[in-house]
């Protein structure tokens, strides 16, 4: 019996309904049909939202007591877990007083304030502080004013500029300036989502300014 020395290559089966993607950057496809183009991930994916700063209270011990004495009373008589809170940090504020940062959802601020006043006693003053975020707008022309920046931002989100604290830098060697804006977390998130704003002639990007200090305001 003669044996055919040239073996016929085994044919591989293929499915006519499957699109073969060449090797290269990964492209996700699913159940592609005739006339369907592969979809690629969007280039401008939303940036992950930064973790919000914790809630805080500023306690002024008054003239008759020290911050240390007030803190000792609070540690023995205040139980944050009963209010659904945890203590994240305790420190002295830059302008004096005791700053306590809380973790958790502080829905009843009045109850927390009343409990601190009750436990601390004396003539202590308790202020609930709202966390803020800092935004930056870069490469604006040198004639841009703080008022223009605040007005443009307020118009963009449909709110007043009363809650915005803005400042501008001196012009650099190219004649451009930068604006820094402090705003509450809600307004800051809205502006960051908006992404761009027109100030004067120019449309500029709104970016979140990364800061490592904890910022609060009354």
C-alpha positions as YAML, in Angstrom:
chain: A
units: angstrom
residues:
- id: 1
  name: UNK
  ca: [0.00, 0.00, 0.00]
- id: 2
  name: UNK
  ca: [1.35, 3.39, -0.95]
- id: 3
  name: UNK
  ca: [1.42, 6.07, 1.65]
- id: 4
  name: UNK
  ca: [0.91, 9.65, 0.50]
- id: 5
  name: UNK
  ca: [4.06, 11.44, 1.66]
- id: 6
  name: UNK
  ca: [2.39, 14.86, 1.46]
- id: 7
  name: UNK
  ca: [-0.05, 15.09, 4.28]
- id: 8
  name: UNK
  ca: [-2.88, 17.52, 3.66]
- id: 9
  name: UNK
  ca: [-2.92, 20.23, 6.36]
- id: 10
  name: UNK
  ca: [-5.88, 19.92, 8.64]
- id: 11
  name: UNK
  ca: [-8.41, 22.65, 7.95]
- id: 12
  name: UNK
  ca: [-9.43, 24.71, 10.89]
- id: 13
  name: UNK
  ca: [-13.08, 25.50, 11.25]
- id: 14
  name: UNK
  ca: [-14.18, 29.10, 11.50]
- id: 15
  name: UNK
  ca: [-17.42, 30.78, 12.31]
- id: 16
  name: UNK
  ca: [-18.45, 33.24, 9.62]
- id: 17
  name: UNK
  ca: [-20.40, 35.27, 12.18]
- id: 18
  name: UNK
  ca: [-17.39, 36.05, 14.36]
- id: 19
  name: UNK
  ca: [-15.21, 39.11, 13.80]
- id: 20
  name: UNK
  ca: [-11.52, 38.40, 14.29]
- id: 21
  name: UNK
  ca: [-9.65, 41.23, 15.94]
- id: 22
  name: UNK
  ca: [-5.92, 41.53, 15.11]
- id: 23
  name: UNK
  ca: [-3.42, 41.42, 17.94]
- id: 24
  name: UNK
  ca: [-2.85, 44.81, 19.44]
- id: 25
  name: UNK
  ca: [-4.39, 47.06, 22.05]
- id: 26
  name: UNK
  ca: [-7.29, 45.34, 23.75]
- id: 27
  name: UNK
  ca: [-10.70, 46.30, 22.33]
- id: 28
  name: UNK
  ca: [-13.79, 45.00, 24.05]
- id: 29
  name: UNK
  ca: [-16.41, 43.55, 21.71]
- id: 30
  name: UNK
  ca: [-19.53, 41.57, 22.47]
- id: 31
  name: UNK
  ca: [-21.87, 39.73, 20.11]
- id: 32
  name: UNK
  ca: [-20.87, 41.70, 17.05]
- id: 33
  name: UNK
  ca: [-23.26, 41.28, 14.15]
- id: 34
  name: UNK
  ca: [-23.10, 42.32, 10.50]
- id: 35
  name: UNK
  ca: [-22.47, 46.01, 10.06]
- id: 36
  name: UNK
  ca: [-21.63, 46.50, 13.75]
- id: 37
  name: UNK
  ca: [-18.43, 48.37, 14.50]
- id: 38
  name: UNK
  ca: [-16.32, 47.49, 17.52]
- id: 39
  name: UNK
  ca: [-16.71, 49.95, 20.34]
- id: 40
  name: UNK
  ca: [-13.75, 51.36, 22.22]
- id: 41
  name: UNK
  ca: [-13.60, 52.79, 25.70]
- id: 42
  name: UNK
  ca: [-14.20, 56.51, 25.87]
- id: 43
  name: UNK
  ca: [-11.04, 58.55, 26.13]
- id: 44
  name: UNK
  ca: [-12.51, 61.07, 28.50]
- id: 45
  name: UNK
  ca: [-13.68, 58.74, 31.23]
- id: 46
  name: UNK
  ca: [-15.01, 60.50, 34.33]
- id: 47
  name: UNK
  ca: [-12.36, 61.01, 36.95]
- id: 48
  name: UNK
  ca: [-12.90, 59.20, 40.24]
- id: 49
  name: UNK
  ca: [-14.46, 61.45, 42.82]
- id: 50
  name: UNK
  ca: [-12.16, 62.32, 45.67]
- id: 51
  name: UNK
  ca: [-13.17, 61.26, 49.13]
- id: 52
  name: UNK
  ca: [-14.89, 64.11, 50.88]
- id: 53
  name: UNK
  ca: [-13.37, 65.71, 53.94]
- id: 54
  name: UNK
  ca: [-14.89, 64.84, 57.27]
- id: 55
  name: UNK
  ca: [-17.24, 67.05, 59.25]
- id: 56
  name: UNK
  ca: [-15.70, 69.17, 62.00]
- id: 57
  name: UNK
  ca: [-16.60, 71.38, 64.93]
- id: 58
  name: UNK
  ca: [-14.55, 74.25, 66.32]
- id: 59
  name: UNK
  ca: [-14.81, 74.69, 70.08]
- id: 60
  name: UNK
  ca: [-13.78, 77.95, 71.72]
- id: 61
  name: UNK
  ca: [-13.21, 77.15, 75.42]
- id: 62
  name: UNK
  ca: [-13.76, 80.75, 76.54]
- id: 63
  name: UNK
  ca: [-11.63, 82.77, 78.93]
- id: 64
  name: UNK
  ca: [-12.09, 80.70, 82.07]
- id: 65
  name: UNK
  ca: [-10.92, 77.34, 80.73]
- id: 66
  name: UNK
  ca: [-8.23, 75.85, 78.51]
- id: 67
  name: UNK
  ca: [-8.68, 73.64, 75.47]
- id: 68
  name: UNK
  ca: [-7.13, 70.75, 77.40]
- id: 69
  name: UNK
  ca: [-9.70, 71.01, 80.19]
- id: 70
  name: UNK
  ca: [-12.56, 71.07, 77.70]
- id: 71
  name: UNK
  ca: [-11.12, 68.08, 75.85]
- id: 72
  name: UNK
  ca: [-10.87, 66.05, 79.06]
- id: 73
  name: UNK
  ca: [-14.53, 66.74, 79.84]
- id: 74
  name: UNK
  ca: [-15.58, 65.79, 76.31]
- id: 75
  name: UNK
  ca: [-13.63, 62.53, 76.36]
- id: 76
  name: UNK
  ca: [-15.39, 61.45, 79.55]
- id: 77
  name: UNK
  ca: [-18.89, 62.73, 78.79]
- id: 78
  name: UNK
  ca: [-19.34, 62.78, 75.00]
- id: 79
  name: UNK
  ca: [-20.04, 59.48, 73.23]
- id: 80
  name: UNK
  ca: [-19.95, 60.13, 69.46]
- id: 81
  name: UNK
  ca: [-21.03, 56.58, 68.64]
- id: 82
  name: UNK
  ca: [-24.44, 57.35, 70.14]
- id: 83
  name: UNK
  ca: [-24.85, 59.95, 67.39]
- id: 84
  name: UNK
  ca: [-23.59, 57.59, 64.70]
- id: 85
  name: UNK
  ca: [-20.18, 59.27, 64.55]
- id: 86
  name: UNK
  ca: [-16.55, 58.41, 65.09]
- id: 87
  name: UNK
  ca: [-13.67, 60.75, 65.91]
- id: 88
  name: UNK
  ca: [-11.11, 61.07, 63.13]
- id: 89
  name: UNK
  ca: [-8.78, 63.72, 64.55]
- id: 90
  name: UNK
  ca: [-8.40, 66.17, 67.41]
- id: 91
  name: UNK
  ca: [-6.11, 69.17, 67.04]
- id: 92
  name: UNK
  ca: [-5.62, 72.80, 67.89]
- id: 93
  name: UNK
  ca: [-6.94, 75.24, 65.29]
- id: 94
  name: UNK
  ca: [-4.54, 77.76, 63.77]
- id: 95
  name: UNK
  ca: [-6.42, 80.67, 65.31]
- id: 96
  name: UNK
  ca: [-6.91, 78.92, 68.64]
- id: 97
  name: UNK
  ca: [-9.61, 76.66, 69.94]
- id: 98
  name: UNK
  ca: [-10.18, 72.94, 69.70]
- id: 99
  name: UNK
  ca: [-10.93, 71.36, 66.32]
- id: 100
  name: UNK
  ca: [-12.54, 67.91, 66.32]
- id: 101
  name: UNK
  ca: [-13.09, 66.04, 63.06]
- id: 102
  name: UNK
  ca: [-15.85, 63.45, 62.93]
- id: 103
  name: UNK
  ca: [-16.40, 60.51, 60.60]
- id: 104
  name: UNK
  ca: [-19.89, 59.42, 59.64]
- id: 105
  name: UNK
  ca: [-23.12, 61.10, 58.60]
- id: 106
  name: UNK
  ca: [-23.74, 64.09, 60.83]
- id: 107
  name: UNK
  ca: [-27.39, 64.64, 59.95]
- id: 108
  name: UNK
  ca: [-28.38, 66.33, 63.22]
- id: 109
  name: UNK
  ca: [-25.79, 69.05, 63.71]
- id: 110
  name: UNK
  ca: [-27.88, 70.83, 66.32]
- id: 111
  name: UNK
  ca: [-27.96, 67.72, 68.52]
- id: 112
  name: UNK
  ca: [-24.18, 67.39, 68.31]
- id: 113
  name: UNK
  ca: [-23.67, 71.06, 69.14]
- id: 114
  name: UNK
  ca: [-26.06, 70.91, 72.10]
- id: 115
  name: UNK
  ca: [-24.40, 67.76, 73.47]
- id: 116
  name: UNK
  ca: [-20.92, 69.31, 73.29]
- id: 117
  name: UNK
  ca: [-22.15, 72.47, 75.01]
- id: 118
  name: UNK
  ca: [-23.86, 70.41, 77.72]
- id: 119
  name: UNK
  ca: [-20.83, 68.24, 78.44]
- id: 120
  name: UNK
  ca: [-18.18, 70.98, 78.22]
- id: 121
  name: UNK
  ca: [-20.21, 73.48, 80.24]
- id: 122
  name: UNK
  ca: [-18.92, 76.96, 81.04]
- id: 123
  name: UNK
  ca: [-18.98, 79.59, 78.31]
- id: 124
  name: UNK
  ca: [-17.76, 77.42, 75.44]
- id: 125
  name: UNK
  ca: [-18.75, 78.34, 71.89]
- id: 126
  name: UNK
  ca: [-19.34, 75.60, 69.34]
- id: 127
  name: UNK
  ca: [-19.22, 76.26, 65.59]
- id: 128
  name: UNK
  ca: [-19.97, 73.60, 63.00]
- id: 129
  name: UNK
  ca: [-17.51, 73.93, 60.13]
- id: 130
  name: UNK
  ca: [-18.22, 73.01, 56.53]
- id: 131
  name: UNK
  ca: [-15.42, 71.36, 54.50]
- id: 132
  name: UNK
  ca: [-14.32, 73.20, 51.36]
- id: 133
  name: UNK
  ca: [-12.52, 72.29, 48.16]
- id: 134
  name: UNK
  ca: [-10.14, 74.42, 46.10]
- id: 135
  name: UNK
  ca: [-10.45, 74.73, 42.33]
- id: 136
  name: UNK
  ca: [-8.08, 76.34, 39.86]
- id: 137
  name: UNK
  ca: [-8.57, 78.01, 36.47]
- id: 138
  name: UNK
  ca: [-5.33, 78.43, 34.53]
- id: 139
  name: UNK
  ca: [-4.04, 80.51, 31.58]
- id: 140
  name: UNK
  ca: [-6.39, 83.48, 31.77]
- id: 141
  name: UNK
  ca: [-5.34, 86.84, 30.38]
- id: 142
  name: UNK
  ca: [-3.70, 89.33, 32.71]
- id: 143
  name: UNK
  ca: [-6.66, 91.74, 32.80]
- id: 144
  name: UNK
  ca: [-9.03, 89.16, 34.33]
- id: 145
  name: UNK
  ca: [-10.37, 90.23, 37.73]
- id: 146
  name: UNK
  ca: [-11.68, 88.31, 40.72]
- id: 147
  name: UNK
  ca: [-15.14, 89.74, 40.09]
- id: 148
  name: UNK
  ca: [-15.12, 88.39, 36.51]
- id: 149
  name: UNK
  ca: [-14.13, 84.94, 37.68]
- id: 150
  name: UNK
  ca: [-16.83, 84.77, 40.36]
- id: 151
  name: UNK
  ca: [-19.50, 86.11, 38.02]
- id: 152
  name: UNK
  ca: [-18.58, 83.61, 35.29]
- id: 153
  name: UNK
  ca: [-18.69, 80.67, 37.70]
- id: 154
  name: UNK
  ca: [-21.98, 81.77, 39.25]
- id: 155
  name: UNK
  ca: [-23.57, 82.13, 35.83]
- id: 156
  name: UNK
  ca: [-22.26, 78.73, 34.74]
- id: 157
  name: UNK
  ca: [-23.95, 76.86, 37.60]
- id: 158
  name: UNK
  ca: [-26.93, 79.17, 38.01]
- id: 159
  name: UNK
  ca: [-26.15, 80.25, 41.56]
- id: 160
  name: UNK
  ca: [-24.92, 83.36, 43.33]
- id: 161
  name: UNK
  ca: [-21.23, 84.00, 43.89]
- id: 162
  name: UNK
  ca: [-21.65, 84.73, 47.61]
- id: 163
  name: UNK
  ca: [-20.26, 81.34, 48.65]
- id: 164
  name: UNK
  ca: [-17.21, 81.56, 46.39]
- id: 165
  name: UNK
  ca: [-13.89, 82.86, 47.69]
- id: 166
  name: UNK
  ca: [-11.64, 83.63, 44.71]
- id: 167
  name: UNK
  ca: [-8.17, 85.07, 44.23]
- id: 168
  name: UNK
  ca: [-5.90, 85.59, 41.21]
- id: 169
  name: UNK
  ca: [-2.14, 85.42, 40.87]
- id: 170
  name: UNK
  ca: [0.20, 87.97, 39.33]
- id: 171
  name: UNK
  ca: [0.85, 87.59, 35.58]
- id: 172
  name: UNK
  ca: [3.66, 85.22, 34.61]
- id: 173
  name: UNK
  ca: [6.24, 86.00, 31.91]
- id: 174
  name: UNK
  ca: [3.70, 85.07, 29.23]
- id: 175
  name: UNK
  ca: [1.10, 87.45, 30.61]
- id: 176
  name: UNK
  ca: [-1.20, 84.71, 31.93]
- id: 177
  name: UNK
  ca: [-2.73, 84.48, 35.39]
- id: 178
  name: UNK
  ca: [-4.30, 81.73, 37.47]
- id: 179
  name: UNK
  ca: [-7.39, 81.86, 39.68]
- id: 180
  name: UNK
  ca: [-7.94, 79.87, 42.87]
- id: 181
  name: UNK
  ca: [-11.51, 79.35, 44.07]
- id: 182
  name: UNK
  ca: [-12.58, 78.01, 47.47]
- id: 183
  name: UNK
  ca: [-16.11, 76.61, 47.50]
- id: 184
  name: UNK
  ca: [-18.31, 74.21, 49.42]
- id: 185
  name: UNK
  ca: [-18.11, 70.59, 48.34]
- id: 186
  name: UNK
  ca: [-21.46, 70.67, 46.56]
- id: 187
  name: UNK
  ca: [-20.63, 73.75, 44.48]
- id: 188
  name: UNK
  ca: [-17.09, 72.51, 43.86]
- id: 189
  name: UNK
  ca: [-18.39, 69.17, 42.57]
- id: 190
  name: UNK
  ca: [-20.81, 70.96, 40.24]
- id: 191
  name: UNK
  ca: [-18.03, 73.14, 38.83]
- id: 192
  name: UNK
  ca: [-15.64, 70.22, 38.42]
- id: 193
  name: UNK
  ca: [-18.34, 68.27, 36.59]
- id: 194
  name: UNK
  ca: [-18.98, 71.29, 34.36]
- id: 195
  name: UNK
  ca: [-15.31, 71.13, 33.40]
- id: 196
  name: UNK
  ca: [-14.98, 74.45, 31.55]
- id: 197
  name: UNK
  ca: [-16.08, 78.05, 31.93]
- id: 198
  name: UNK
  ca: [-15.83, 81.16, 29.78]
- id: 199
  name: UNK
  ca: [-14.08, 84.04, 31.52]
- id: 200
  name: UNK
  ca: [-13.78, 87.14, 29.36]
- id: 201
  name: UNK
  ca: [-12.84, 86.02, 25.86]
- id: 202
  name: UNK
  ca: [-11.38, 82.68, 26.85]
- id: 203
  name: UNK
  ca: [-12.90, 79.29, 27.66]
- id: 204
  name: UNK
  ca: [-10.77, 77.65, 30.30]
- id: 205
  name: UNK
  ca: [-10.73, 74.33, 32.13]
- id: 206
  name: UNK
  ca: [-11.78, 74.04, 35.78]
- id: 207
  name: UNK
  ca: [-9.55, 71.67, 37.74]
- id: 208
  name: UNK
  ca: [-9.51, 70.47, 41.31]
- id: 209
  name: UNK
  ca: [-6.43, 71.70, 43.15]
- id: 210
  name: UNK
  ca: [-4.91, 68.88, 45.21]
- id: 211
  name: UNK
  ca: [-4.19, 70.03, 48.73]
- id: 212
  name: UNK
  ca: [-2.96, 68.06, 51.69]
- id: 213
  name: UNK
  ca: [-4.15, 70.35, 54.48]
- id: 214
  name: UNK
  ca: [-7.69, 70.14, 55.83]
- id: 215
  name: UNK
  ca: [-9.72, 73.24, 55.05]
- id: 216
  name: UNK
  ca: [-12.94, 74.33, 56.69]
- id: 217
  name: UNK
  ca: [-14.99, 77.45, 57.00]
- id: 218
  name: UNK
  ca: [-17.90, 78.70, 59.10]
...
